[in-house]
Amino acid sequence: MYKSKKQLMQELEEQKKTTAKINQERLSLLKNREINYNLYNMLKAILIQLGEKEIEIDIDKIEEAKRYELYVEDSYLKFAKRVKLIDKRKLKEGD
């Protein structure tokens, strides 16, 4: 019925571990949501730059895109971001 101080301390430690794990998962989800939000904004900016409101992409193009890495860097000549697609296979060949 009554718990000893040692048992209570063990339960408290377990609760702290559980809370820390939950907080870590929450932060991870928030970071992923922020990344997705930034990617969607980048995609919307590309559509605006192209003067399009929609684009149809073939499944083959999506599969081909998997081998590319996307690099984003600040443009020093203007207030913009520069996006580069680089084929990972060609990077490996150059090494």
Protein Blocks (a to p, Z undefined) as FASTA:
>chain_A
ZZcfklmmmmmmmmmmmmmmmmmmmmmmmmmmmmmmmmmmmmmmmmmmnopabdcddfkl
mmmmmmpccdddddfkbccdddddddfklmmmmZZ
